[in-house]
Amino acid sequence: MDLVKNRTRLGIVALALGWLADVLFFRQSLGINFPLFTLLTIAAGAWILYAEGARPAWGRSLILAGAALVFAFIPFVRQEPLTIFLSLVFCMVLLVGLALTARGGQWPRFSLSDWVLGFFQLLLGAVTGGGRLFLVSREKTLAEGEPAPSSTRKLLWGLLRGLVLAFPVVLVLGLLLSAADPIFSKRLTDALSFLDPKRWPEYILRLFLILGIAYELAGVFLFGIEKSGKRKLIGEDGPWLKPFLGWVEAAVILTGVVVLFSFFVIIQFQYFFGGQANINLEGYTYSEYARRGFGELVWVAVLSLMLYLGLSTITQRKSRFASVSFSALGVLLVFLVGVMLISAFQRLLLYESVYGFTRLRTYTHIFMIWLGVLLALTAALEFTQLLRGFGLALLFAGLGFALTLAVVNVDAHIARQNAARALQGAQLDRYYLSDLSSDAAPALVQLFESSPAGDARDQMGAELACRIVKEAHPFTDPDEVLRWADWPSFHLSPALAKTALARVQPTLEADYPVKANGEYDWQVRIRGEWQPCTTYRSMD
């Protein structure tokens, strides 16, 4: 179905966004450019829908658009890798949902299958839609009331002939003026530096990128106009996969898992939750027992959830007894997995109390919380016979996990917690602090200023002194060509870090001098002893 009234307008908007993407992202790092481009793309899409007379579902679409903008701004304020990655992923997920349901607003009713199928439909629409826009036939163009191709061709040929005629005139006059004024000659040469043949391959690449982005965006906009209205959702009229497993078989599987988990939970209450005395009787110390297995318990929780959802899809429940029994076993399974998650959470707490905080441990902590939320939502959906809403629950939990990483500020949290442990007598791993992003710098500066003299303060001061030097020499490759200083690459986190470091720089330079130990290697002096600024680290 073709609902587009003005293809020229849509094509111009898509090309403008393609050019804007080139300006904002080519040879730029991630910064203010991403939220700005996201905002302008959403605004352009909304304007096209309005101009085409395709009424959007404003309320529900604004929720997705607002959430997408929130996640688009996170890479502008945080530099921790997983936080940035998940923010980009969920921003894209929300934009996909917006394109799929801009007119229909059905995303709250989407099942997980609807999301997966919708993604591939949008991908296909982006690939084929641009071709339908830019390769429209002459008859279709005339029928839509747009200028005939012959008129457009005459205008373009006129512009081309004018440029050809103007070129020799401007060239001769420019050469004469350059000979008359050396300053004008230099400025003209600088202005025409883009004509250097060495840069033509770059221009060709950028042109292809602009056209490719415009092509894909045109396809997405076309999809939003034509196919984002009310749609038939998978499973509303009946299950997309006909159940084939008897409820007895499914009940036996769930019962076996429930019995196993129940035995494990009893052990947890007897030993782990029961305290140190019971564990010592079995020949383990409390810390040895607790620090083992929190990762495995998280995997058990994830696999159990997948098992239950799979059985729920393929199990026949023809009688009320079968349905109630299956739901009861499912809720009991979720409850037991929740208890196991609490055990894993406490194990990780003890692990961190002994060995300190790292990114991986912090990720796991926050992930367990949101996995618990997802389990609770799954149990509620099963109890109310609304398990179709699992897709929305999964989206909510995923968004919550990614947003929590951003709000917690993972690297700053690690710096604060490890510094607090050091002030209580634990060893501070300065080399791990050096691996943290600029997100940690303001927190470290604050802790350094408030800490009493001692080894912990020296380690923080040495790390901050090294960080100042590394910030002044950010690249190990002297031929680096990224224009990190350009405004599209402006990032809030390094700016805040620079301000905080400048506040203590005189003290750091006096107490913790740094010297070069090679082209891109430095040493810092701590109480008269020179130590390397960085060393290689593992992820954990």
CORMO-V682237 format. One record per residue. N is the residue number from 1. RES is the residue in one small letter. SS is DSSP state (@ for helix, = for strand, . for the rest). Layout:
((N/RES/SS) (N/RES/SS))
This chain:
((1/m/.) (2/d/.) (3/l/.) (4/v/.) (5/k/.) (6/n/.) (7/r/@) (8/t/@) (9/r/@) (10/l/@) (11/g/@) (12/i/@) (13/v/@) (14/a/@) (15/l/@) (16/a/@) (17/l/@) (18/g/@) (19/w/@) (20/l/@) (21/a/@) (22/d/@) (23/v/@) (24/l/@) (25/f/@) (26/f/.) (27/r/.) (28/q/.) (29/s/.) (30/l/.) (31/g/.) (32/i/@) (33/n/@) (34/f/@) (35/p/@) (36/l/@) (37/f/@) (38/t/@) (39/l/@) (40/l/@) (41/t/@) (42/i/@) (43/a/@) (44/a/@) (45/g/@) (46/a/@) (47/w/@) (48/i/@) (49/l/@) (50/y/@) (51/a/@) (52/e/.) (53/g/.) (54/a/.) (55/r/.) (56/p/.) (57/a/.) (58/w/@) (59/g/@) (60/r/@) (61/s/@) (62/l/@) (63/i/@) (64/l/@) (65/a/@) (66/g/@) (67/a/@) (68/a/@) (69/l/@) (70/v/@) (71/f/@) (72/a/@) (73/f/@) (74/i/@) (75/p/@) (76/f/@) (77/v/@) (78/r/.) (79/q/.) (80/e/.) (81/p/@) (82/l/@) (83/t/@) (84/i/@) (85/f/@) (86/l/@) (87/s/@) (88/l/@) (89/v/@) (90/f/@) (91/c/@) (92/m/@) (93/v/@) (94/l/@) (95/l/@) (96/v/@) (97/g/@) (98/l/@) (99/a/@) (100/l/@) (101/t/@) (102/a/.) (103/r/.) (104/g/.) (105/g/.) (106/q/.) (107/w/@) (108/p/@) (109/r/@) (110/f/.) (111/s/.) (112/l/@) (113/s/@) (114/d/@) (115/w/@) (116/v/@) (117/l/@) (118/g/@) (119/f/@) (120/f/@) (121/q/@) (122/l/@) (123/l/@) (124/l/@) (125/g/@) (126/a/@) (127/v/@) (128/t/@) (129/g/@) (130/g/@) (131/g/@) (132/r/@) (133/l/@) (134/f/@) (135/l/.) (136/v/.) (137/s/.) (138/r/@) (139/e/@) (140/k/@) (141/t/@) (142/l/@) (143/a/@) (144/e/.) (145/g/.) (146/e/.) (147/p/.) (148/a/.) (149/p/@) (150/s/@) (151/s/@) (152/t/@) (153/r/@) (154/k/@) (155/l/@) (156/l/@) (157/w/@) (158/g/@) (159/l/@) (160/l/@) (161/r/@) (162/g/@) (163/l/@) (164/v/@) (165/l/@) (166/a/@) (167/f/@) (168/p/@) (169/v/@) (170/v/@) (171/l/@) (172/v/@) (173/l/@) (174/g/@) (175/l/@) (176/l/@) (177/l/@) (178/s/@) (179/a/@) (180/a/@) (181/d/.) (182/p/@) (183/i/@) (184/f/@) (185/s/@) (186/k/@) (187/r/@) (188/l/@) (189/t/@) (190/d/@) (191/a/@) (192/l/.) (193/s/@) (194/f/@) (195/l/@) (196/d/.) (197/p/@) (198/k/@) (199/r/@) (200/w/@) (201/p/@) (202/e/@) (203/y/@) (204/i/@) (205/l/@) (206/r/@) (207/l/@) (208/f/@) (209/l/@) (210/i/@) (211/l/@) (212/g/@) (213/i/@) (214/a/@) (215/y/@) (216/e/@) (217/l/@) (218/a/@) (219/g/@) (220/v/@) (221/f/@) (222/l/@) (223/f/@) (224/g/@) (225/i/@) (226/e/@) (227/k/@) (228/s/.) (229/g/.) (230/k/.) (231/r/.) (232/k/.) (233/l/.) (234/i/.) (235/g/.) (236/e/.) (237/d/.) (238/g/.) (239/p/.) (240/w/.) (241/l/.) (242/k/.) (243/p/.) (244/f/.) (245/l/=) (246/g/.) (247/w/@) (248/v/@) (249/e/@) (250/a/@) (251/a/@) (252/v/@) (253/i/@) (254/l/@) (255/t/@) (256/g/@) (257/v/@) (258/v/@) (259/v/@) (260/l/@) (261/f/@) (262/s/@) (263/f/@) (264/f/@) (265/v/@) (266/i/@) (267/i/@) (268/q/@) (269/f/@) (270/q/@) (271/y/@) (272/f/@) (273/f/.) (274/g/.) (275/g/.) (276/q/@) (277/a/@) (278/n/@) (279/i/@) (280/n/@) (281/l/@) (282/e/.) (283/g/.) (284/y/.) (285/t/.) (286/y/@) (287/s/@) (288/e/@) (289/y/@) (290/a/@) (291/r/.) (292/r/.) (293/g/.) (294/f/@) (295/g/@) (296/e/@) (297/l/@) (298/v/@) (299/w/@) (300/v/@) (301/a/@) (302/v/@) (303/l/@) (304/s/@) (305/l/@) (306/m/@) (307/l/@) (308/y/@) (309/l/@) (310/g/@) (311/l/@) (312/s/@) (313/t/@) (314/i/@) (315/t/=) (316/q/.) (317/r/.) (318/k/.) (319/s/.) (320/r/@) (321/f/@) (322/a/@) (323/s/@) (324/v/@) (325/s/@) (326/f/@) (327/s/@) (328/a/@) (329/l/@) (330/g/@) (331/v/@) (332/l/@) (333/l/@) (334/v/@) (335/f/@) (336/l/@) (337/v/@) (338/g/@) (339/v/@) (340/m/@) (341/l/@) (342/i/@) (343/s/@) (344/a/@) (345/f/@) (346/q/@) (347/r/@) (348/l/@) (349/l/@) (350/l/@) (351/y/@) (352/e/@) (353/s/@) (354/v/@) (355/y/@) (356/g/.) (357/f/.) (358/t/.) (359/r/@) (360/l/@) (361/r/@) (362/t/@) (363/y/@) (364/t/@) (365/h/@) (366/i/@) (367/f/@) (368/m/@) (369/i/@) (370/w/@) (371/l/@) (372/g/@) (373/v/@) (374/l/@) (375/l/@) (376/a/@) (377/l/@) (378/t/@) (379/a/@) (380/a/@) (381/l/@) (382/e/@) (383/f/@) (384/t/.) (385/q/.) (386/l/.) (387/l/@) (388/r/@) (389/g/@) (390/f/@) (391/g/@) (392/l/@) (393/a/@) (394/l/@) (395/l/@) (396/f/@) (397/a/@) (398/g/@) (399/l/@) (400/g/@) (401/f/@) (402/a/@) (403/l/@) (404/t/@) (405/l/@) (406/a/@) (407/v/@) (408/v/@) (409/n/.) (410/v/@) (411/d/@) (412/a/@) (413/h/@) (414/i/@) (415/a/@) (416/r/@) (417/q/@) (418/n/@) (419/a/@) (420/a/@) (421/r/@) (422/a/@) (423/l/@) (424/q/.) (425/g/.) (426/a/.) (427/q/.) (428/l/.) (429/d/.) (430/r/@) (431/y/@) (432/y/@) (433/l/@) (434/s/@) (435/d/@) (436/l/.) (437/s/.) (438/s/@) (439/d/@) (440/a/@) (441/a/@) (442/p/@) (443/a/@) (444/l/@) (445/v/@) (446/q/@) (447/l/@) (448/f/@) (449/e/@) (450/s/@) (451/s/.) (452/p/.) (453/a/.) (454/g/.) (455/d/@) (456/a/@) (457/r/@) (458/d/@) (459/q/@) (460/m/@) (461/g/@) (462/a/@) (463/e/@) (464/l/@) (465/a/@) (466/c/@) (467/r/@) (468/i/@) (469/v/@) (470/k/@) (471/e/@) (472/a/@) (473/h/.) (474/p/.) (475/f/.) (476/t/.) (477/d/.) (478/p/.) (479/d/.) (480/e/.) (481/v/.) (482/l/.) (483/r/.) (484/w/.) (485/a/.) (486/d/.) (487/w/@) (488/p/@) (489/s/@) (490/f/.) (491/h/.) (492/l/@) (493/s/@) (494/p/@) (495/a/@) (496/l/@) (497/a/@) (498/k/@) (499/t/@) (500/a/@) (501/l/@) (502/a/@) (503/r/@) (504/v/@) (505/q/@) (506/p/@) (507/t/@) (508/l/@) (509/e/@) (510/a/@) (511/d/@) (512/y/.) (513/p/.) (514/v/=) (515/k/=) (516/a/=) (517/n/.) (518/g/.) (519/e/.) (520/y/.) (521/d/.) (522/w/=) (523/q/=) (524/v/=) (525/r/=) (526/i/=) (527/r/.) (528/g/.) (529/e/=) (530/w/=) (531/q/=) (532/p/=) (533/c/.) (534/t/.) (535/t/.) (536/y/.) (537/r/.) (538/s/.) (539/m/.) (540/d/.))
